[in-house]
Amino acid sequence: MIKKGLIDKIFDAANIKRWNDHVTPMDLTELDKQAHKFIIAYLLAKNEEHERNVRIDWIALIEGGIHEFLHRVLLTDIKPPVFHKMMKEKGDELNRWVIDNLREDLIATDENYFDRFVTYLSQKKDATREKKILNAAHYLATNWEFRIVYNSSPFIYGIEGTKSDIENQIEDYYDLIGVQKISLRRKSFGFVDLCGQLRFQKRWAQVPRIPETSVLGHMLLVAVFSYFGCLKLKACPKRIYNNFYTSLFHDLPEVLTRDIVSPIKQSVAGLEKTIKEYEEIQIEQRILPLLPEYMHDEVKFFITKEFSNKVRLNGKIVYDIDQQTLHESYNEDGFDPVDGELLKTFDILAAYLEACKSIQYGVSPSQLTDAREKIEKSLKGNEVLGLDLTEFFE
C-alpha cells in the first residue's frame, strides 16, 4: 500500500488554496484542480484516439498525471508566472529538490515508480503526446477556475493580463481536437463544466470538518489509491486503466443527486435502490448526451455497478465475480477486468483519511470519531488480495 509520507503529501493538496491572491467566492484547492485536470485529459485523449486514430499510451497518461500532481503539490505555493520562469531557468535544480523530497516516500511505496518519476521530470514540456494532452488539460482546468475568479473580481489590477496569458496558453494546444471542441463551449464544454461542479459539493456535508474536501477531490484520492494498489498487484494495463477511471468517475452521478450520506441511504428500506435507478435515468438523459457517442458505453461501464467485480466474457459484462478469481484468472486485457470490491475498499479508506485528518487538526465531531472507529474495526488487520490494510491505518 501507499506509505504514510506519500499519503500525507497527496492529501496536502486539499489544503493548498489556489488563486489566494485574488477575490474568490469559494476555496479553490489544488486537489480539486488536479482531479478536474485528469477528467479533461481523459476527454482530450479519447477525442485524439477515436477521431484522429492516434495511439494513446493510457498508462503513461495516468502515471504522467500522477507525476505532475506530486510535482505540483511540492511547488504550488509559487505564483504561476514565477513558477514558469523558474522552471524555464532553474528547472533541473527545482526537479532535483522535488525528487529529494519525495525520494524516501516513493521508493518505500514502489521503487520502480520512483525511477519512472525521475525519468519523467527530465523530459521536455511536450515530449510525448500524453504529456502534451496533460499540459492542455492543465490550462483548460486553470481556465475553468479563472472564469470564477474573473467574474468575482474583474476590477483587480492585472487580471486582464492573466486572462490573456491563459487564453494564449490554451491556443498553443488548439491542434488537439478536444481543445477545439471545449473552446466551442457546447457539449464537450458542458461535460467539463458538469464535472467541475463537483467541486461545489462537499463531502460529509452535515459535519464540521477541516479541510472540507469536495466530491471531485475525493474521486481523485480513490483513483490514486487504486493506481498504487494495482502496481502492488501487478495488474494488467487494462485493469489499471479500468480501476483508475472507474475510481475517477465513481461519484459522477452525485452531480445530479448531491452527496446523500450513507446513514440516510441505509435508514429507509429500498431507498438506495431507488437512488440508483434515478441516477441511471439521469445519466442517460443528462450526462451521456454531453459526450461523443463512442464514449457512452465505456463511461456507463465505469459508473454502472461501480463497486462490483466485473469482466467481459464473449462480449458480455459479467458482474459479481469472486475477487480472488478475478485476480488469478482474469488479469488479462482481453477480459476488461474491474476490481469493484477493491475500489470500494479504497473509497472507504479515502473517507477514513478525510475523517482522521480533520480529527488531527482538532475538529472532531462525534460523526467523524465514530466513522474512524467503525472503519478501523471493519478493515484494520485485513488483507485484500495480499494488500495489508494494516499499513494504511498505522
N, C-alpha and C positions, 0 to 999 in steps of 0.2 A: 504493500500500500504506500501511499504518499507519506513522506516523513513530515513531522510536525513543523519544522522550519519552513518547508515549502508550502504547507497548508496556510501557515500564518502570512506568508508573503502574498499568496493568491488572495486571501481574504482581505488583506490590507487595501486592495483595490476598492473595496466597499467604503473605505474611509477617506479615499482620495477624492477631493472635490475638484471638479473641472469648472473653468470659467469663473474662478473665485475672485477675479479682479474686475468682474462685470456685475451688473444688476441681473439677478436671475429669480424667477418666481418660485423655483424649487431647486433642491440639490441635484446637480448632475454629477454622477460619480464615474470613476474610471471603470469599475466593474460593469456597469450598465453599458458604457460606451463600447467596451470590448465585446460584450455579448451581441450588441447590435451589429458591430463590425463583422463578427462571424456569420451572422444571418445574411447580411448583404453580400459577403464573399461567396456564400453558398449560391445565392441567386445569380451573381455575376458568372460564376464558374459553370453553372447549369446552362446559362444562355450561350456561353462560348462552346460548350461541349455539344449541344444539340443543334444550334443554329449555324455554327461555323465548322462543325465536325472536328473540333480541336480536342486532342487528348489531354485530360486533366489528371494529374497525379494527386488524387484526393488525400492520400495520407500525407504527402508533402504540404498540401494546403492546410490541413488540420494542424499538423505539427508546426508549420511555419507560423500560423496564427498564435499558437501557444508560446512559441519562442518570442514573438513580438510582444505578447501580453506580458510575459515575465520581464522582458527588457524595459517595457514602458512603466511597469509598476515601480521599478527602482529609479527611473529618471523623470517621472511625470511631473514632479514639482517644478521643473524647469519650464519657463514660459515658451510656447511653441516656436516663435521666431528665433529666440535664443537657442533653443534645443536644436533646431535645424542648422543653424550657423555653427554651433559647437560640433554637431555630428559631421558636418562637412569638413571642418578644420581639425577637429580632435577626435574623430570617430573611433579610431583604433584605441586611443587611450581610454575613452569612455566605455567602449566594449570590454576592454580588459578589466576595468573596475567592476562592471556588471558581472562578468564571468567570475571574478574573485569572490564577489558577494554571494553568488549562487552556487559556487563550486561544491561545497560540502553537502548542501541540501539536495542538489541534483544527482550527484554521484551516489548518495545514500538511497535515493529513490530509484534511479536507473542509470547506470554508468554509460551505457550506450546512448541513451538520450542526451546525456551531458555532452558527449563527443559531437553529436549532431547539432546541438545548440551552439557550440563553439564554432563549428563549420559554417552554420547559417549566418552568424553575425559577421563573418568575414566576407560574405557575398555583397556585391553592389546592390543598389536600391531595387532595380527591376531586373535582377539577374536571371530570373526564371519567370515563366508565365504565371505560376502560382504566387510568386512574390509580387508581381505586378497587380494581380487581382486583389491581394491583401492590401496593397497600398491604395488602390482605388476605393476599396471598401472603407478604409480608414478615413479618407477625405469625405466620402459620402456620409458616413456616420457623424463625423465632425460637423458637416453642413447641416444635418438634421438637428443637432443640438443648437447650432448657431442661429437657426431660424427662431428658436425660442428666445435666445438671448437678445437677438436683434429686435424682435417685436416688443421685448420688455424695456429696452433702453436704446432706441435709435439715436438718442441725443449724446451718447457717450463719445468723447473725443477719440478719434482714430478708428471708430467702428466701421466706417465705410471702407477704410483701407483693409481691415480684416476681412470684410465681405468680398472685396475684390481678390484678395490673396487666395481665399478658399475656392472661389469660382475659377480662378486661373489654374489652381492645382487640379481641380476636377477635370477641366478641359484637356489637361495633359493625358487623360485616360479615356478620351472620347472615342478612341478606336475600339474599345470594348463595347460590344453591342448592348450589354446590360446597363452600362453607364448612359448610353444614349436613351434607352427605354425609361430609366428612372428620371432622367432630365426632362422627359416629356410630361412628367407629373400626371400620369394616367394610371393604368393598372399596376404596373410594377412598383411605381412610387407608392401606390395605395397599400401594397403588401408591406413595404419597408416602413411606412408610416404606422400601419396597424401593429406591427411587431414593436415599434418604438414606444407605442402607448403602454406597453407592459412595464415601462419604467415608472409610470404613474401609480401602478398597483403595488402596494406594499405587502410584503409577507407578514403574517401574524398581525393582521390589520387592527385587531381589537386589543393588542397587547403592547404596553410601552416597552421599547427596545432600542438599543444602540449597537450598531448603526441600523437604520431602517432599510434593510435590503429589499430590493424590488423582486417581482416575479421574473423579470428579464435577467437580472443578475444571478438569481438562484438557478435558472436554467443553465447558465454557463458553468457555475460551480459543479453541477451534476455532470455536465459534459466533460469537464477537465478530469474529474474523478474517474469517469468511465474510460477516458483515454489511457490514463496511467494504469488503471486496473487491467485493461486489455493488453498492455505491454507485459505485465506480470504473467498473464495467462497465455502469452504467445498466440494471441488471436490472429486469425487470417485477416487480410486487408479489408474484405467486405464486412466482416464482423466488427472491426474497429470503426469503419465508416458508419454502419447502421447504428451501432451503440452511441457514437458521438452525436449524430444528428437526431436520433430519437430523443436523447437527453436534451439537446439544444432546443427541440420543439415540443417537449412533452407537456408543457403547460400553456402552449399557444392558445388552446380553446378558452383559457381564462380571460383573454382579452374581450371575449363575448359574454362571459358569465361572472367575471370577477373571481377572486380567490376565496372560495367557500371553504371555511375551515373544517377539518376532519370531524370534530365533535358534532357540528351541525349535520354534516352528511350522514353520520352514523346514528344520529339520535332518532331519525324518523325512518321507519321501515320502507324500503323501496325508493327513498329519496336519491340515493347515489345513482341508482339505475336510471331514474328519471332525468337527472342532470346529464348523464352520459348520452342519453337519447337526444336531449335538447342540443348538446354540443355537436353531435354528429349532423343534425339538421343544419345548424348554423355554419358548420364547416363547409358543407356543400353549398350553402346559399351565399355566404359572405367572405370566406377565406379563399377557397379554390378558384372562384372566378377572377381573382386578382393575379393568378399565376398562369403561365403558359400551360396549355393542355398536357404537354408532355411531362409536366411535373406533378400532375394531380395524383396519379397512382402512388408515386413514391412518398409524397407528403402525407397522404392518407395512411400509407403503410407505417410511417413513423408515429403518427398520433392516434391511430386506432388500436385499442388494447395495448397501449404503450408499455405496460408492465407485465406483459405475458411473454414467455419464451416462445419464439416463433421461427419457423423456417419455411422455405418454399420447396415443395416436393411435386415434381411434374407440373410446375407452373401454378400450383395451388398453395395458398398460405395455410399452414398447419399451426394452430395455437396450442399453448399449454404443454409444450414439450418438457420432459423432465430436464432439470438443469444440468445434471451430470451427463446425461445422454447427449444433450446439445453440445456440451464441451468436448466430449470424447468422439462423437460420431458425426457431427455436423459442422466442424470447424474448418469449412472449406467455402471458398467464394461462391461456388455454384449453388449452395443451399441458402444463401442470403440470410444468415442467422442473426437473431437479435436476442440478447440476454435480458429479457424484460425483468425477471426477478432480481437479477444483479443490479439493474438500473434503479429498481425500487429501493434496494438497499442503499445505493449511493444517494438517492433522493432523501431518504431518512437521515443519512449521515450529514448531508448538507443542512438539513433542518436542525440537527444536533449541534453542528458548528455555529449556526446562527444564534441558537439559544445560549450556548456556552460563552460565546464572545460577549454577548450583552451582559451576562452574569459576571464575567471577568471585569467588565467596565463599570460594574456597580449598579446596573439596572436589572433587578432580578425579581419580577413579579412571580407569583406562585405558578402561573401558567408555564413559565419558562423552566423553573426548577422542577416542576412535575414532569414536563416533557423530557428534560435531561435525564431524570431518574428512570422514566419509563423506557426510553430508548436504550440506556445503558443496560437495564435489566433484560431487555429482549435480545440485544445484539452482542454485548460485551462477552468475549470468550468464544464467540462463534467463528467458524471458518466457512467461507463461501468459495467453492472451487479451489480450495487451498489458500485463499487470501485470508490472512489472520486479521480479523477486525479489531482484536485487542490493541494492536499497534495504533490504530486510529484513535481509540479512546485514551490511550496512555500519552 
